[in-house]
Amino acid sequence: MGINTLYLNQHDLQPYYYVTVTDSTGGAVNITGATIRITMRPEDSTALKINRSTVGITISDATAGRFQYAWQAADTDTIGIFDVEFEITPASGGKFTIPSRNQGVAHISIVADLDST
């Protein structure tokens, strides 16, 4: 998973957050049958904005390790910088989290829009 900050305007629901899960060699991790949950919190807080939700997550190409997250209205209603992570539980078990802390932190930056709607 390459880690780049995603920038959104407040209240926007696109672009989606696209993820490709790879192993240490850069090869795709097959996520067929996996359950994927998103957690998001403000960068400077422990209060969760999204708490281990599966809503909005779609696996787009399981064998290539690709999935996407479609933002929900409550996700982007607050201005700020947020940390985001995905917890993946493969069909065979053995949960893992991306990005792992040795990879860094994934950020979402939500900025004010001009009309506030």
Disulfide bonds with the S-S distance in Angstrom:
none
